[in-house]
């Protein structure tokens, strides 16, 4: 069918979710509190005061959700493991009922002919570790390695693909600098320490996964295509600072064994004297990866701007003298994100040009759109804008592959409508609608389009 981009044999098609966004059962079977439980239960933090206490009730309804995946025809399902469900206090006693849940999920997937892909950290840090400093301190990275060993010890024989961290940019900067994500801090050096310790935690987790004999190890980054608002030197310099904070702070240590050359220009006094960096950290962080996971949604247009906070002692890590500018003349999603599919191609090609042979094979671990879905008179969700978004971004992905980028798989975000973090349940990314009052699942037109696209590859 001409509407579908074509991909090579063996290309992996999947769907993705995350534990706190769908599982619910927040206080069941020994699960401990996470920073997102604390944050979402704090008045004023989330839209409508929404929490993940129930979410999509996936903890109890996972067989129904696996059946949706089987009907969709995906090769792989990317889920995340909830750290506080496994080690409720972040360290110490292991909760066997938590491991049992993921045992059941993995076995259900395998029985359906679906390859499990596990993410070890999708933002639900045990609250007990945050109380001891969270990602600002190195201990959290060390505890993450211990937790990784526990999970791999139970699941490594059946889960071939592992992701250490999901979008550490959000954990470090939205969580510890912007304050829009848990734990809701607004800091400068604390956020930079968190970014480094997340990478250290990744490196330690890679060692544990290798020791457990897993087949594929990677990390997922939400890389952004940053564009200048004008051709001025000032705006082009602002793009360098935006690239440093969003992209290079991760890719340079992971893929090039160095810290960004532009970090001092980006963070000024905040970057000096970073005592949380230790000898040997770059070697630990930069261990070879079997794949790089990339989450991509939209480009960001940036313009030069002054510091928002004059006092360096009070400056947050995201105060990098640039401002985001709305891109006119294109459609925007319900998240107010511009839809420019060709920037997806550009980002991947630029990444290949920057890192060359050091860039491992790529999996697109998230891509999708939140839209203002409505249930029609026929009871269906005719989400034409989401269908167009997926079609155009898969076409842009194919163009990057044609330009020489080694992409091995694509996971749509998301299988289900879910708890969209601080935005609560107002934003819907799913290709399956969830009626939160009844927990009824209704596949949308985008689900049927994705199913037909996958089937066309095999026809």
Helices and strands as residue ranges (DSSP letters): E 12-16, H 19-22, H 35-40, G 47-49, H 58-72, E 76-80, H 83-86, H 96-111, E 115-121, H 127-130, G 134-136, H 138-155, E 161-166, H 168-169, I 170-178, H 189-211, E 216-221, E 225-228, H 233-243, I 244-248, H 249-251, I 252-256, H 263-267, G 268-271, H 281-285, E 291-295, E 299-304, G 312-314, E 322-325, H 342-355, G 356-358, E 362-366, H 384-402, E 407-413, G 421-423, E 432-435, E 440-443, H 445-458
